Amino acid sequence: IIKSAPVSSNGKIVIGSTSGFVYCLDLSGKKLWEFETENSIEAPALIVGNSVYVGNLQGQLVALDLNTGKLRWEYECENQISGSPNYWTSGETTSIVVGSYDFYLHCIDAETGKVRWKYESDNFVNGAAACFDGKAIFGGCDGFLHIVDIASGKLVTKIDAATYVANSVTVADNKVYLGDYDGKFSEVAIQSKEVSWFWEDKDTRLPFIASPALKGNSVVIGNNDKHIYCFNRQDGSLNWKYNTGKKVDASVVISGNKVLAANTRGDLIILNLSDGKAVWTYELGSAIVNNPAVFSKKIVVGAYDGFVYCFGE
């Protein structure tokens, strides 16, 4: 089963599987290398330069050589990693930040694998941290947004999100965009710590498992109520919604003026960003729970049947 999203660099595609393997493919689908970790991989890998960083459900974080798949180092969290690692570079120093179900956000030296610091929250850290301006921000299962200084590991500020945040947040223009487990989608101003606007369907209140994608004045996200929603970032008004026919766990991808989405029935869908009209659909027939990706005019996606699919030129 493939639950993680593909990532790409220098003509190479990297993806993990629930069997614990990391696979590196070229754009023709040829396998270049594989590396076996100790447990299931559900989060996307991170590629920085010639290194691949990937975590698994045992809490093992490995750094691999992108060209050879050889192990550079490994680091152990005390519980599972279900969100992608992220990174921040300051001067000569690159730090990897990753959350875990051990309640901590871990900061690790990208070169050596040595821990720099650990920041403790009050519950599971499910999604990836967003990194901006030397800070890491993440929503926890403790119902708070945590903003942590990457250099020191000290808390900058904490914002009450009121409920469990199951996904990765998106940051732009000092605003945080997040969907929560109670079916509310919000824009939060970092400086004032106030909710600028929010949207919810009071009839369904189904969770946002996916993370939002931004383009210009639009923010797009899928929900377990089967819909893709596009909101106006200025005031939170609904631009459009599209019914995919099955729940949406996968984050959408915006490429140009198109939105690429997938659902748990295995439908791949391309929508116009402007009006939400479908311009292309494909029935894969196997559940997709993490985002497809676009590389070199190709769409690449992993599915529950264990296959990686590529569409395009």
Secondary structure as the mmCIF struct_conf table of DSSP 4:
data_model
#
loop_
_struct_conf.conf_type_id
_struct_conf.id
_struct_conf.beg_label_comp_id
_struct_conf.beg_label_asym_id
_struct_conf.beg_label_seq_id
_struct_conf.end_label_comp_id
_struct_conf.end_label_asym_id
_struct_conf.end_label_seq_id
BEND BEND1 SER A 4 SER A 4
HELX_LH_PP_P HELX_LH_PP_P1 ALA A 5 PRO A 6
STRN STRN1 VAL A 7 SER A 9
TURN_TY1_P TURN_TY1_P1 ASN A 10 GLY A 11
STRN STRN2 LYS A 12 GLY A 16
TURN_TY1_P TURN_TY1_P2 THR A 18 SER A 19
BEND BEND2 GLY A 20 GLY A 20
STRN STRN3 PHE A 21 ASP A 26
TURN_TY1_P TURN_TY1_P3 LEU A 27 SER A 28
BEND BEND3 GLY A 29 GLY A 29
STRN STRN4 LYS A 31 GLU A 36
BEND BEND4 GLU A 38 ASN A 39
BEND BEND5 ALA A 43 ALA A 43
HELX_LH_PP_P HELX_LH_PP_P2 PRO A 44 ALA A 45
STRN STRN5 LEU A 46 VAL A 48
TURN_TY1_P TURN_TY1_P4 GLY A 49 ASN A 50
STRN STRN6 SER A 51 GLY A 55
TURN_TY1_P TURN_TY1_P5 LEU A 57 GLN A 58
BEND BEND6 GLY A 59 GLY A 59
STRN STRN7 GLN A 60 ASP A 65
TURN_TY1_P TURN_TY1_P6 LEU A 66 THR A 68
STRN STRN8 LEU A 71 GLU A 76
BEND BEND7 GLU A 78 ASN A 79
BEND BEND8 GLY A 83 GLY A 83
STRN STRN9 ASN A 86 SER A 90
TURN_TY1_P TURN_TY1_P7 GLY A 91 GLU A 92
STRN STRN10 THR A 93 GLY A 99
TURN_TY1_P TURN_TY1_P8 TYR A 101 ASP A 102
BEND BEND9 PHE A 103 PHE A 103
STRN STRN11 TYR A 104 ASP A 109
TURN_TY1_P TURN_TY1_P9 ALA A 110 THR A 112
STRN STRN12 VAL A 115 GLU A 120
BEND BEND10 ASP A 122 ASN A 123
BEND BEND11 GLY A 127 GLY A 127
HELX_LH_PP_P HELX_LH_PP_P3 ALA A 128 ALA A 129
STRN STRN13 ALA A 130 PHE A 132
TURN_TY1_P TURN_TY1_P10 ASP A 133 GLY A 134
STRN STRN14 LYS A 135 GLY A 139
TURN_TY1_P TURN_TY1_P11 CYS A 141 ASP A 142
BEND BEND12 GLY A 143 GLY A 143
STRN STRN15 PHE A 144 ASP A 149
TURN_TY1_P TURN_TY1_P12 ILE A 150 SER A 152
STRN STRN16 LEU A 155 ASP A 160
BEND BEND13 THR A 163 THR A 163
BEND BEND14 ASN A 167 ASN A 167
STRN STRN17 THR A 170 ALA A 172
TURN_TY1_P TURN_TY1_P13 ASP A 173 ASN A 174
STRN STRN18 LYS A 175 GLY A 179
TURN_TY1_P TURN_TY1_P14 TYR A 181 ASP A 182
BEND BEND15 GLY A 183 GLY A 183
STRN STRN19 LYS A 184 ALA A 189
TURN_TY1_P TURN_TY1_P15 ILE A 190 LYS A 193
STRN STRN20 GLU A 194 GLU A 200
TURN_TY1_P TURN_TY1_P16 LYS A 202 THR A 204
BEND BEND16 ALA A 210 ALA A 210
HELX_LH_PP_P HELX_LH_PP_P4 SER A 211 PRO A 212
STRN STRN21 ALA A 213 LYS A 215
TURN_TY1_P TURN_TY1_P17 GLY A 216 ASN A 217
STRN STRN22 SER A 218 GLY A 222
TURN_TY1_P TURN_TY1_P18 ASN A 224 ASP A 225
BEND BEND17 LYS A 226 LYS A 226
STRN STRN23 HIS A 227 ASN A 232
TURN_TY1_P TURN_TY1_P19 ARG A 233 ASP A 235
STRN STRN24 LEU A 238 ASN A 243
BEND BEND18 GLY A 245 LYS A 246
BEND BEND19 ALA A 250 ALA A 250
HELX_LH_PP_P HELX_LH_PP_P5 SER A 251 VAL A 252
STRN STRN25 VAL A 253 SER A 255
TURN_TY1_P TURN_TY1_P20 GLY A 256 ASN A 257
STRN STRN26 LYS A 258 ALA A 262
TURN_TY1_P TURN_TY1_P21 THR A 264 ARG A 265
STRN STRN27 ASP A 267 ASN A 272
TURN_TY1_P TURN_TY1_P22 LEU A 273 ASP A 275
STRN STRN28 ALA A 278 GLU A 283
BEND BEND20 GLY A 285 SER A 286
BEND BEND21 ASN A 290 ASN A 290
STRN STRN29 ALA A 293 PHE A 295
TURN_TY1_P TURN_TY1_P23 SER A 296 LYS A 297
STRN STRN30 LYS A 298 GLY A 302
TURN_TY1_P TURN_TY1_P24 TYR A 304 ASP A 305
BEND BEND22 GLY A 306 GLY A 306
STRN STRN31 VAL A 308 GLY A 312
#
